Amino acid sequence: MRFDFHKYKNYKECPRMYLWKAERRPLITPKNHYFTVPGEFIQKFFEMYCNSWKKQGVVFTKEKIKNRMRPYWEHLILKNSIDWSHPASRKGEADLFLECVDSIYNNLKTLDVYDNTRSEVKFEVTLQSGDVLVGKVDFIHNTDKGVIISDGKNSGTIGKNVDNRQLMFYALLHKFIYKELPAGLKFIYYKHAVEEPLLFTTRDIDELWGDFIQTMVAIKNAKEFLPTPCAKACRNCDYLEQCPEGTADMASRKKGPRTVKIEGLGSKSKETGVYTINL
């Protein structure tokens, strides 16, 4: 079995989602990649910058970023389905491209984390069982204090849509390969040009490894991959339309207007803010 962090996370959230992703089950409604394309685009720039362009001494202005990266942007737009009419797709194609260029430029101006850095580094560890652990690390920084591993995020809110276990999994792979944990872990938030260190201990890594082993064994021994509906997993699941249990669970969470008793006033609707006076 080839096992990465995303397979682990998917199975922990919902075994059925794990199975359908592993089978590459077709989606009823194509996924809107409006939110994923910018992150992929920015990460590609820094991959090229860290591994090649910086060594060549290329100095980037906004105009040079636009010219270098426009062909790759057009490639992403063609490759990915984007519903520009969706309410969540707040910017048009041209404005979204310029927003990404601004993020890249601000990161280059603000952060020095891209010095002495390799990007998109592949880790692969073969276990005694024959199973293989794999991961692709966004950034590995060589510093005076040792190696620091970073993961780039394009989230608009710091701390949102991140999973600390992902970085700790990379630390685990680093330990397998180099016989020691990295000196540090951190997230880089592109939209904010901010670094957020992740504090961890050896115990954290050991506990994660124990849970990984249990999850791998559970997947190997599973005869059924039953759904485990929950608000977070179902809300973000690409297969929700195809899952009766998930759609039923989400429907059950929708509640009608509720009123709250206000002493001396009667009741107030949470939805409308209108008071109903008890006479």
N, C-alpha and C positions, 0 to 999 in steps of 0.2 A: 504494500500500500504506500502510495505517495501522499504525504499528509502535510498540509500547511495550516496556517492560522485560520484562514477563512472557512475551511472544512470543519475545523474544531468549533468555531463560533456558530456556524450554521446548524450543526448537529445539536449544540447546547441549547440554541434558541428553539429549534423545531426539527425533529428527525425527518419529517416529511419534506420540509423545505430543503434540507440537506440532500435527500434522495433526488428530488426533482432538479436541483441545481447540478448534481453529479451526472444525471441522465441528460442534461441540457434540454429539458422539457420545453417545448415551444410556448411562448407567451400568447395569451388571447389578445391582449392589448400591448403593443410594443412599448418598451420602457422609454420614458422621456429622459434623455441624457443631458438635459439642459444644465443640471447641477454637476454632472461628472466630467463633462468635456473641459471646462476651465481648469480643474485640478490636473487632469491628464496633460493638458497643454503646458501649464506652468512647470509641471514636473519634468516634461520633456526638455524644456529650455535648460533647466538646471542640470539635467543629466549631461547635455551637450556642453554646458558651460564648465562644469566641474571636471569632466573627463577629457575635454579637448580644447574648447575655446579659451579658457583662462590660461592654459599652458602656452597657447599661441600669442598671448598678450593682447587679445581683442578687447577693446574698450567699448562698452555698449551705451549708446544714447537711446532714447525712446524710438527714434526713427530707425536706428540700426536693428533694434529688437523687432520692430514691425516688419522690416524687410527680410530678416533672417527667418522669422517664424511664420510669416503669412502662408507659405506653401503647406506647412504642417497643419496650420489651423484649417485650411480648406480641405485637407485630407480628413481631419477629424469630423468636420461638418458633413462630409459626404458619407463617411463610414458609420456615423451614429445617427439614430433617429431622434430628432428634436422637434417637439411640438411647440412652435413659437407662439401659437395662439392660446396656449394653456395659461390660466391666471398666474401660475407660479413662475412662468417665463417672463420676468419683468422687463428684460432688456432685449432689444433686437440683436441680430447677428453682429452688426458693425459695432454697436456700443459694448456688447459683451467682449468682443475682441480687444477693444481699447481698454476695458477694465482689466483684462488679463495682462496686457502690456504694462499698465500702470503698476499692477501688483509686482511684476517682475522687476521693474525699474526701482520701485521703492525698497524691495528686498536687497537689491544690489547696493543701494545707497546706505541702507540702515544697518544691515547685518554683515559681520565678517565671518560668518560660519561657513562660507563657501570656500575659504582658503584651506589648503591641505586636505581636500575632501574628495572622496570618490562617491559616485552616485549610481544607483540601480545595481548594487552589488548582490550577486546571487550566493546564497548559503545552501549547502546540501550536506546532510548528515545521514549516513547509512547505519542503522541500528543492528544489533546482533540478531534481531528477529528477521532481518531482511527488509523491514520497513524503512522508508526514506522520509526524513523531515526536510522540507524545502521552504525557502523564504527569499524574498527580494527586498533588500533594505534600501530605502530612499537615499540616505546619506550615512557615510562613515567618515567621521572627522578625526584626524590625527592631531592631538594636542599635546602640550607639555605634561598634562595630567594623565594622559593615556587616551584610549579610543573612546569616542562618544558616538552613539548611534542616534540618528534623528529620523523622524517620520514627518513628511510634509502634509499639511491639511489645508484645504481651501474653504473651510467652514467660516461662515460669517460671524459666528459667536465662539469665542474662546472656550474650549472645554466641551462644546457640543459635537455630537456625532463622532466621538473618539472613544477608543477602547484601550485602556492602559495595558491590557494583556497582550496586545499586539507588539508593543515595544519590548515587553518582558519576554515574549517568545523569541524575538530577535536576540535578546541578551542570552537566552538559553542556547540558541544555535551558536552564538559566539563562544560560549563556554565550552561546548562540545568540540569546536574546531581548534580554539586557541588555549584551552585549558584554564581560562580565567574569564570572569565577567568583565564587561566593558566598564570604563570609569564613570560613565554617565549615560543617561537616556533623556531624550527631550522631543517635544513636538515643536514644529515650526508652522506658525499660522501665516500663510502667504498674504491674506487680505489685510492683516494687521502688521506684518513684518515684525513679528514677536516670537521669541523663543520661550517655551514653557518647560522647565526641567521636570522630569518625573522621578520622584524619590522612590527607591526600592531597596529591598534587602535580599540577602541570600535566601532567607526563608521564603520570601515572596516567589522567587524563581523556583525553588524546590516544590512549593505547593502547586504552582502552575504545572510543573512537569508531572507531578503525581496525577493531576486532573487530566492532563493530556493522555497519559497512559491508559487511565480508566476509560476515557472517551474512545480511544482507538480500539480497545478491546470490545467495548459496547457496540461499535460500528461493525466490527468483524463478526460478532456473534449475533447481530440483529437479524431476526427472521421477518420482522415487520418494522416499518418506519412510520409510526403513528404520529399524528399531529399533536402538538401541545400548544393550543392557541393562547396567546397573551397579547395585550394591547401593543406593546413595543414591537414584538416580532411580526405580528400581523399587519400593523400599520405600514411597515417598511418592506413587506414581502411582495415580490413581483408576481407571485402565484396566487394572491388572495382571491381573485375572481374564480379560480378553479377549485378552491378549497371550501367545501360546504361547512366544515367545522370552524374555519377561520372567519368566514362571512357571518355565520350565526353568532359567533362570539363578539364580533365587532358590532353587530346589530343590537345585541343585548346590552351593550355599553351605552347606547344612545338613550338618553332619558328625556322625558318631556319637561315642560316648565315646572319649576318647583317654587314653593313659597316658604319663607322663613318667618317665624313669629317674632315680631318686634314689640317688646314690652311697651304698652301704652299707646301703640299706634295701630296694631293689627298685624298685617303681613306685607312683605315686600317681595316682588318677583325678582329673582336673580337675573333673569334674562332681560327684562324690560326696565327694571328699576322702579316700577310703579307700585305705590302703596295701595293696599286695600284696607280700608278702615272698618273695624268690627263695631257695629252699632248695637 
